[in-house]
Amino acid sequence: MSSTLRLALAQVPPQTGAPGPNLRTLDRLAAAASAAGADVLILPEMFLTGYVLGRAQTRALAEPSDGPSAQQVAAIAHKHDVAIIYGYPEQETTGRVFNAVAFIAPDGQRILNYRKLHYFGDVDAEQFDPPPLPAPAAESTTPELGEDAGEALPVVSWRGWRLGVAVCYDIEFPETARALAVKGADLICVPTANMENFDHVQQLLLPARALENQVYLAYANYCGQDSRFRYGGLSCLVGPDGAMVKSADRAEELVIGEVHRETLESSREQNPYLRDRRFDLVARADAPDWRTRT
C-alpha cells in the first residue's frame, strides 16, 4: 500500500493510423515517466491509432483487448516498470468495435478494460458500435446512484488506491463520476481528445467533478491537430478540493503530479458530500426519460 502515487500525464499530438509509430512514442514516454519516478503513465483517448479514423479504418485497426498491440504495451510497461493507461479501438469477439481504455500494471498484467459509455455526437457514432449499457443489479434496495453501474464502470484496487476510468465526454456527465465515487474510487483517470473551444471542461467542469465527488481527477489530452480537429491540451491533475495540482498549457508536455492519501482524507472530512447526500432525492434508473415526454 502506498500513501502517494506519482502520475505522468502525456500531452502529445495525435498520430493517426497503424499503432507502430504510437508504440514507439509510448516507449519513449514510458522511459521518461519512469525516470521521473512515476507509478502510472496516462495517455489520451484512442492513443494507439489516433482518434479520427473513420469507420472503415477504425475496424481495420481494431484489436482484441489482449491483441498484438496490447502485448507490446505490456512489454513496454514491464520494461520501464510503470503502469500504463491508454486508449485504443477494441474489437469484441462478436466483431463489434468500441472506444476503449486499458490499464496495464508494471508486470504487464491487464487489470482493467473500460469501454466509453457516452458518445460525442457523430464523431464516435460513425466510428464505433453503440456503447454497452450497464447490466442492472438483480435487486436494488436503495436509489443510490452507482448501484446499477455493474461492470460498465469498473473500479479496481491498486497499490492501496481505488482507481476508476472515464473517457473524454463521459466525465462531462455528473452520473459517471458519482457512480465511480459511490463504488469507492479515489482517483478517476480520464484519457481524452478534447478539442479547442471546449476549455470550460478543464477550467470549470473538472474542478467541480473532483470537489463534489471528493476524488482526484487525472485528465490526459492531445495537443496539436489531426485531419479534422485541433486539440486544446490543458491536461491536468485536479485535487479533491477542486484545486489544480498540476496542469499543462497547449504544447506537448509530460505532466508529473502526485496524489496523496492524507490530502484526500482531509478533504473528505471537510467536504462530506457523499455522506450527506439525500438518497430520497436521487433519480432512479426507471425515471421517465425527458426525451420521451410529451
C-alpha positions as a Markdown table, in Angstrom:
| # | Residue | x | y | z |
|---|---|---|---|---|
| 1 | Met | 0.0 | 0.0 | 0.0 |
| 2 | Ser | 1.3 | 3.5 | -0.9 |
| 3 | Ser | 0.1 | 6.7 | 0.6 |
| 4 | Thr | 1.3 | 8.6 | -2.5 |
| 5 | Leu | 1.1 | 7.8 | -6.2 |
| 6 | Arg | 3.1 | 9.8 | -8.8 |
| 7 | Leu | 1.3 | 10.2 | -12.1 |
| 8 | Ala | 2.6 | 11.1 | -15.6 |
| 9 | Leu | 0.0 | 12.7 | -18.0 |
| 10 | Ala | 1.2 | 12.5 | -21.6 |
| 11 | Gln | 0.0 | 15.5 | -23.6 |
| 12 | Val | 1.1 | 14.7 | -27.2 |
| 13 | Pro | -0.1 | 15.4 | -30.8 |
| 14 | Pro | -2.2 | 12.6 | -32.3 |
| 15 | Gln | -0.6 | 10.2 | -34.8 |
| 16 | Thr | -3.3 | 8.7 | -36.9 |
| 17 | Gly | -3.0 | 5.2 | -38.4 |
| 18 | Ala | -1.4 | 1.9 | -37.6 |
| 19 | Pro | -0.2 | 1.5 | -34.0 |
| 20 | Gly | 3.6 | 1.2 | -34.8 |
| 21 | Pro | 4.5 | 4.9 | -34.5 |
| 22 | Asn | 2.4 | 5.4 | -31.4 |
| 23 | Leu | 4.0 | 2.3 | -29.7 |
| 24 | Arg | 7.4 | 3.9 | -30.4 |
| 25 | Thr | 6.2 | 7.1 | -28.9 |
| 26 | Leu | 4.8 | 5.1 | -25.9 |
| 27 | Asp | 8.2 | 3.5 | -25.3 |
| 28 | Arg | 9.8 | 7.0 | -25.2 |
| 29 | Leu | 7.1 | 8.4 | -22.9 |
| 30 | Ala | 7.3 | 5.4 | -20.6 |
| 31 | Ala | 11.0 | 5.8 | -20.3 |
| 32 | Ala | 10.6 | 9.5 | -19.4 |
| 33 | Ala | 7.8 | 8.7 | -16.9 |
| 34 | Ser | 9.9 | 6.0 | -15.2 |
| 35 | Ala | 12.9 | 8.4 | -15.0 |
| 36 | Ala | 10.6 | 10.9 | -13.3 |
| 37 | Gly | 9.6 | 8.3 | -10.7 |
| 38 | Ala | 6.0 | 8.0 | -12.0 |
| 39 | Asp | 3.9 | 5.0 | -10.9 |
| 40 | Val | 1.4 | 5.4 | -13.7 |
| 41 | Leu | 1.5 | 6.9 | -17.2 |
| 42 | Ile | -1.8 | 8.1 | -18.6 |
| 43 | Leu | -2.3 | 8.7 | -22.3 |
| 44 | Pro | -5.0 | 10.3 | -24.4 |
| 45 | Glu | -8.2 | 8.7 | -25.8 |
| 46 | Met | -7.6 | 6.3 | -28.7 |
| 47 | Phe | -3.8 | 6.9 | -28.3 |
| 48 | Leu | -2.7 | 3.7 | -30.2 |
| 49 | Thr | -4.3 | 4.8 | -33.5 |
| 50 | Gly | -5.4 | 8.4 | -33.2 |
| 51 | Tyr | -9.0 | 9.4 | -32.6 |
| 52 | Val | -10.3 | 10.4 | -36.1 |
| 53 | Leu | -10.0 | 7.4 | -38.3 |
| 54 | Gly | -13.4 | 6.9 | -40.0 |
| 55 | Arg | -15.5 | 3.7 | -39.7 |
| 56 | Ala | -13.5 | 1.6 | -42.2 |
| 57 | Gln | -10.1 | 2.3 | -40.8 |
| 58 | Thr | -11.3 | 2.0 | -37.2 |
| 59 | Arg | -12.4 | -1.5 | -37.9 |
| 60 | Ala | -9.3 | -2.4 | -39.8 |
| 61 | Leu | -7.1 | -1.3 | -36.9 |
| 62 | Ala | -9.2 | -2.6 | -34.0 |
| 63 | Glu | -7.8 | -5.4 | -31.9 |
| 64 | Pro | -8.9 | -7.6 | -29.0 |
| 65 | Ser | -8.1 | -6.4 | -25.5 |
| 66 | Asp | -5.3 | -8.9 | -25.5 |
| 67 | Gly | -4.2 | -8.4 | -29.1 |
| 68 | Pro | -0.7 | -7.8 | -30.5 |
| 69 | Ser | -0.6 | -4.1 | -29.6 |
| 70 | Ala | -1.8 | -4.9 | -26.1 |
| 71 | Gln | 1.1 | -7.4 | -25.7 |
| 72 | Gln | 3.5 | -4.7 | -26.9 |
| 73 | Val | 2.1 | -2.2 | -24.4 |
| 74 | Ala | 2.5 | -4.8 | -21.6 |
| 75 | Ala | 6.1 | -5.4 | -22.7 |
| 76 | Ile | 6.8 | -1.6 | -22.5 |
| 77 | Ala | 5.2 | -1.4 | -19.1 |
| 78 | His | 7.4 | -4.2 | -17.8 |
| 79 | Lys | 10.5 | -2.8 | -19.4 |
| 80 | His | 10.1 | 0.6 | -17.7 |
| 81 | Asp | 8.4 | -0.6 | -14.6 |
| 82 | Val | 5.5 | 1.8 | -14.9 |
| 83 | Ala | 1.7 | 1.2 | -15.2 |
| 84 | Ile | 0.1 | 2.4 | -18.4 |
| 85 | Ile | -3.4 | 3.6 | -19.1 |
| 86 | Tyr | -4.1 | 4.0 | -22.8 |
| 87 | Gly | -6.9 | 4.3 | -25.3 |
| 88 | Tyr | -7.4 | 2.1 | -28.3 |
| 89 | Pro | -10.1 | 0.7 | -30.6 |
| 90 | Glu | -11.2 | -2.6 | -29.1 |
| 91 | Gln | -12.7 | -5.4 | -31.2 |
| 92 | Glu | -15.0 | -7.6 | -29.3 |
| 93 | Thr | -15.4 | -11.3 | -30.0 |
| 94 | Thr | -18.7 | -10.6 | -31.8 |
| 95 | Gly | -16.9 | -8.2 | -34.1 |
| 96 | Arg | -18.3 | -5.0 | -32.5 |
| 97 | Val | -15.8 | -2.2 | -32.1 |
| 98 | Phe | -15.7 | 0.1 | -29.0 |
| 99 | Asn | -13.8 | 3.1 | -27.9 |
| 100 | Ala | -11.8 | 1.5 | -25.1 |
| 101 | Val | -9.2 | 2.1 | -22.4 |
| 102 | Ala | -6.9 | -0.5 | -20.8 |
| 103 | Phe | -4.9 | -0.3 | -17.5 |
| 104 | Ile | -1.7 | -2.3 | -17.7 |
| 105 | Ala | 0.3 | -2.9 | -14.5 |
| 106 | Pro | 4.1 | -2.7 | -14.4 |
| 107 | Asp | 4.3 | -6.5 | -14.5 |
| 108 | Gly | 2.4 | -6.5 | -17.8 |
| 109 | Gln | -0.9 | -7.8 | -16.5 |
| 110 | Arg | -4.1 | -6.1 | -17.6 |
| 111 | Ile | -6.1 | -5.1 | -14.5 |
| 112 | Leu | -8.9 | -3.1 | -16.1 |
| 113 | Asn | -10.6 | -2.7 | -19.5 |
| 114 | Tyr | -13.2 | 0.0 | -19.9 |
| 115 | Arg | -15.5 | 1.0 | -22.8 |
| 116 | Lys | -16.6 | 4.6 | -23.3 |
| 117 | Leu | -20.3 | 5.0 | -22.5 |
| 118 | His | -21.1 | 8.5 | -23.7 |
| 119 | Tyr | -20.5 | 9.0 | -27.4 |
| 120 | Phe | -19.7 | 12.5 | -28.6 |
| 121 | Gly | -22.2 | 13.1 | -31.4 |
| 122 | Asp | -21.3 | 11.7 | -34.8 |
| 123 | Val | -17.6 | 11.6 | -34.2 |
| 124 | Asp | -17.9 | 8.5 | -32.0 |
| 125 | Ala | -21.2 | 7.2 | -33.5 |
| 126 | Glu | -19.8 | 6.9 | -37.1 |
| 127 | Gln | -16.7 | 5.0 | -35.9 |
| 128 | Phe | -17.8 | 2.8 | -33.1 |
| 129 | Asp | -20.7 | 0.4 | -32.3 |
| 130 | Pro | -23.3 | 1.6 | -29.7 |
| 131 | Pro | -21.8 | 1.5 | -26.3 |
| 132 | Pro | -22.8 | -1.3 | -23.9 |
| 133 | Leu | -25.3 | -0.4 | -21.2 |
| 134 | Pro | -24.7 | -1.3 | -17.6 |
| 135 | Ala | -26.2 | -4.6 | -16.5 |
| 136 | Pro | -28.9 | -3.8 | -13.9 |
| 137 | Ala | -28.4 | -5.3 | -10.5 |
| 138 | Ala | -30.7 | -8.2 | -9.6 |
| 139 | Glu | -32.2 | -6.2 | -6.8 |
| 140 | Ser | -31.7 | -2.6 | -5.7 |
| 141 | Thr | -32.9 | -1.7 | -2.2 |
| 142 | Thr | -31.8 | 2.0 | -2.4 |
| 143 | Pro | -31.8 | 4.6 | -5.1 |
| 144 | Glu | -28.1 | 5.2 | -4.6 |
| 145 | Leu | -26.6 | 6.3 | -7.9 |
| 146 | Gly | -23.9 | 3.7 | -8.8 |
| 147 | Glu | -25.9 | 0.7 | -7.6 |
| 148 | Asp | -26.7 | -0.4 | -11.2 |
| 149 | Ala | -23.4 | 0.6 | -12.8 |
| 150 | Gly | -22.4 | -3.0 | -13.0 |
| 151 | Glu | -19.2 | -3.9 | -14.8 |
| 152 | Ala | -19.6 | -1.0 | -17.2 |
| 153 | Leu | -17.9 | 1.3 | -14.7 |
| 154 | Pro | -15.2 | -0.8 | -13.0 |
| 155 | Val | -13.2 | 0.4 | -10.0 |
| 156 | Val | -10.0 | -1.5 | -9.2 |
| 157 | Ser | -7.7 | -1.6 | -6.2 |
| 158 | Trp | -4.0 | -0.9 | -7.0 |
| 159 | Arg | -1.2 | -0.1 | -4.5 |
| 160 | Gly | -3.7 | 0.9 | -1.9 |
| 161 | Trp | -5.7 | 3.2 | -4.2 |
| 162 | Arg | -9.1 | 2.7 | -5.8 |
| 163 | Leu | -9.0 | 3.7 | -9.4 |
| 164 | Gly | -11.7 | 4.2 | -12.0 |
| 165 | Val | -11.6 | 5.3 | -15.6 |
| 166 | Ala | -13.8 | 7.6 | -17.8 |
| 167 | Val | -13.2 | 8.6 | -21.4 |
| 168 | Cys | -13.4 | 12.2 | -22.5 |
| 169 | Tyr | -17.1 | 13.0 | -22.9 |
| 170 | Asp | -18.0 | 10.5 | -20.1 |
| 171 | Ile | -16.7 | 12.9 | -17.4 |
| 172 | Glu | -19.0 | 15.7 | -18.6 |
| 173 | Phe | -22.0 | 13.8 | -17.2 |
| 174 | Pro | -22.2 | 14.0 | -13.4 |
| 175 | Glu | -23.6 | 10.5 | -13.1 |
| 176 | Thr | -20.3 | 9.0 | -14.4 |
| 177 | Ala | -18.0 | 10.4 | -11.7 |
| 178 | Arg | -20.7 | 10.0 | -9.0 |
| 179 | Ala | -21.2 | 6.3 | -9.8 |
| 180 | Leu | -17.4 | 5.7 | -9.7 |
| 181 | Ala | -17.2 | 7.6 | -6.4 |
| 182 | Val | -20.1 | 5.6 | -4.9 |
| 183 | Lys | -18.1 | 2.5 | -5.9 |
| 184 | Gly | -15.2 | 3.7 | -3.9 |
| 185 | Ala | -12.9 | 5.5 | -6.4 |
| 186 | Asp | -10.2 | 7.7 | -5.0 |
| 187 | Leu | -8.8 | 8.6 | -8.4 |
| 188 | Ile | -10.5 | 8.8 | -11.8 |
| 189 | Cys | -8.2 | 8.7 | -14.8 |
| 190 | Val | -9.6 | 10.3 | -18.0 |
| 191 | Pro | -7.9 | 9.7 | -21.3 |
| 192 | Thr | -9.4 | 12.4 | -23.6 |
| 193 | Ala | -9.5 | 14.0 | -27.0 |
| 194 | Asn | -10.9 | 17.4 | -26.1 |
| 195 | Met | -10.9 | 20.0 | -28.8 |
| 196 | Glu | -10.1 | 23.7 | -28.7 |
| 197 | Asn | -13.1 | 25.9 | -27.7 |
| 198 | Phe | -14.1 | 23.4 | -25.0 |
| 199 | Asp | -11.7 | 24.7 | -22.4 |
| 200 | His | -14.6 | 25.0 | -19.9 |
| 201 | Val | -14.2 | 21.3 | -19.3 |
| 202 | Gln | -10.8 | 21.7 | -17.8 |
| 203 | Gln | -11.3 | 25.1 | -16.2 |
| 204 | Leu | -14.8 | 24.7 | -14.7 |
| 205 | Leu | -16.2 | 21.2 | -15.0 |
| 206 | Leu | -13.3 | 19.0 | -13.8 |
| 207 | Pro | -12.8 | 21.0 | -10.6 |
| 208 | Ala | -16.5 | 20.7 | -9.9 |
| 209 | Arg | -16.4 | 16.9 | -10.6 |
| 210 | Ala | -13.4 | 16.4 | -8.3 |
| 211 | Leu | -14.8 | 18.5 | -5.5 |
| 212 | Glu | -18.4 | 17.2 | -5.5 |
| 213 | Asn | -17.2 | 13.6 | -5.5 |
| 214 | Gln | -14.1 | 14.0 | -3.3 |
| 215 | Val | -11.8 | 12.3 | -5.7 |
| 216 | Tyr | -8.6 | 13.1 | -7.7 |
| 217 | Leu | -9.1 | 13.6 | -11.4 |
| 218 | Ala | -6.3 | 13.0 | -13.9 |
| 219 | Tyr | -7.1 | 14.3 | -17.4 |
| 220 | Ala | -4.7 | 13.4 | -20.3 |
| 221 | Asn | -5.5 | 15.3 | -23.5 |
| 222 | Tyr | -4.0 | 15.7 | -27.0 |
| 223 | Cys | -2.3 | 18.9 | -28.3 |
| 224 | Gly | -1.9 | 19.8 | -31.9 |
| 225 | Gln | -4.3 | 18.6 | -34.6 |
| 226 | Asp | -5.3 | 15.8 | -36.9 |
| 227 | Ser | -7.2 | 15.8 | -40.2 |
| 228 | Arg | -10.4 | 17.1 | -38.5 |
| 229 | Phe | -9.8 | 18.7 | -35.2 |
| 230 | Arg | -7.4 | 21.0 | -33.3 |
| 231 | Tyr | -7.0 | 19.8 | -29.7 |
| 232 | Gly | -6.9 | 22.0 | -26.7 |
| 233 | Gly | -4.2 | 20.5 | -24.5 |
| 234 | Leu | -4.6 | 21.7 | -20.9 |
| 235 | Ser | -4.0 | 18.3 | -19.4 |
| 236 | Cys | -4.3 | 18.4 | -15.7 |
| 237 | Leu | -4.4 | 16.7 | -12.3 |
| 238 | Val | -7.2 | 18.1 | -10.0 |
| 239 | Gly | -7.3 | 17.6 | -6.3 |
| 240 | Pro | -10.4 | 16.6 | -4.2 |
| 241 | Asp | -10.7 | 20.2 | -3.1 |
| 242 | Gly | -11.2 | 21.2 | -6.7 |
| 243 | Ala | -7.8 | 22.9 | -7.0 |
| 244 | Met | -5.3 | 22.3 | -9.8 |
| 245 | Val | -2.4 | 20.2 | -8.6 |
| 246 | Lys | -0.6 | 20.3 | -12.0 |
| 247 | Ser | -1.6 | 21.5 | -15.4 |
| 248 | Ala | -0.2 | 21.9 | -18.9 |
| 249 | Asp | -0.6 | 24.6 | -21.5 |
| 250 | Arg | -1.2 | 24.0 | -25.2 |
| 251 | Ala | 2.1 | 22.4 | -26.1 |
| 252 | Glu | 3.5 | 18.8 | -25.9 |
| 253 | Glu | 4.3 | 18.0 | -22.3 |
| 254 | Leu | 4.7 | 15.2 | -19.8 |
| 255 | Val | 2.9 | 16.5 | -16.7 |
| 256 | Ile | 4.1 | 15.0 | -13.4 |
| 257 | Gly | 1.9 | 15.2 | -10.3 |
| 258 | Glu | 1.2 | 13.3 | -7.1 |
| 259 | Val | -1.9 | 12.2 | -5.3 |
| 260 | His | -1.7 | 12.0 | -1.5 |
| 261 | Arg | -3.8 | 9.8 | 0.8 |
| 262 | Glu | -3.6 | 12.4 | 3.6 |
| 263 | Thr | -4.9 | 15.2 | 1.4 |
| 264 | Leu | -7.8 | 13.0 | 0.2 |
| 265 | Glu | -8.9 | 12.0 | 3.7 |
| 266 | Ser | -8.6 | 15.6 | 5.0 |
| 267 | Ser | -10.7 | 16.9 | 2.1 |
| 268 | Arg | -13.3 | 14.2 | 2.6 |
| 269 | Glu | -13.6 | 15.2 | 6.3 |
| 270 | Gln | -14.0 | 18.9 | 5.4 |
| 271 | Asn | -16.4 | 18.3 | 2.5 |
| 272 | Pro | -18.5 | 15.2 | 3.3 |
| 273 | Tyr | -20.7 | 15.4 | 0.2 |
| 274 | Leu | -21.1 | 11.7 | -0.3 |
| 275 | Arg | -22.0 | 11.1 | 3.4 |
| 276 | Asp | -24.6 | 13.9 | 3.4 |
| 277 | Arg | -26.5 | 13.2 | 0.2 |
| 278 | Arg | -30.3 | 12.8 | 0.3 |
| 279 | Phe | -30.9 | 9.4 | -1.2 |
| 280 | Asp | -34.6 | 10.1 | -1.5 |
| 281 | Leu | -33.8 | 12.8 | -4.0 |
| 282 | Val | -31.6 | 10.8 | -6.3 |
| 283 | Ala | -33.2 | 9.9 | -9.6 |
| 284 | Arg | -33.9 | 6.2 | -10.1 |
| 285 | Ala | -32.9 | 4.5 | -13.2 |
| 286 | Asp | -36.5 | 3.9 | -14.1 |
| 287 | Ala | -37.4 | 7.6 | -14.0 |
| 288 | Pro | -39.1 | 8.9 | -17.2 |
| 289 | Asp | -36.7 | 10.0 | -19.9 |
| 290 | Trp | -37.3 | 13.7 | -20.7 |
| 291 | Arg | -36.8 | 12.9 | -24.4 |
| 292 | Thr | -39.9 | 10.7 | -24.4 |
| 293 | Arg | -42.2 | 13.2 | -22.6 |
| 294 | Thr | -45.0 | 14.9 | -24.5 |
